[in-house]
Amino acid sequence: MKDAAVAQAAVLTIDAGNAVAKVSPTLYGLMTEEINYSYEGGLYGELVQDRTFLSSRSDTQNWVPVPQGTARGTVARDTTTGPSTALPASLKITVEQADAKDAYGLRNGGWWGVPVRGNTTYVASVWAKGDASAVGGAAVRVSLIADDSGKVLASYLLPALTTEWGPYFFTMKTGAIAKVTAKNSIVVSVARPGTVWVQELSVFRRRTRIAGPTAIAPI
């Protein structure tokens, strides 16, 4: 009897034309809860935490100022300008003193760190603009940097900004890395005096499929 019960195949019959319970039309599927960055920074492979620079009341909770050497500047949330009417705010970086050697920037620690792999391409994008002092040449750089050593693992120097909001798409390629670790940061640095506004900075490892230019269309 036991062997016969095991061998018997189970049959599931679904009658799609017979609704036995009402379901809200706004419930489209399985509901899950975001815990411990399991979605953004996890299943959704965004490496930047707070890519709109607006996730908290503190301007520098996720974006920590990192003046290098003699560089000086300030960071503030600007609610008067953004890349779209739906996203009218941005982060304003005012650089008083900086040069190619000593840049002023911001560090993002990702989601409990930024995992960086060797010989890997990272796809990135950002919206940015500058004032008259900042647009005279290419001065804004996005980098992946090792926390322990300060070594630049990969970076990209944006083309010269304009005084109007514009999207910038780029890739960063790492070289050989002996050990994969999350002890890294994403740094946005400015290497000349002036004011720069940034919004929607995004960094993905290339294996993640995104929708191209529309992926950073301002909200």
Summary of the structure (lengths in Angstrom):
residues: 219
radius of gyration: 23.0
end to end distance: 63.4
largest distance: 86.7
contacts: 613
relative contact order: 0.21
helix: 5%
strand: 37%
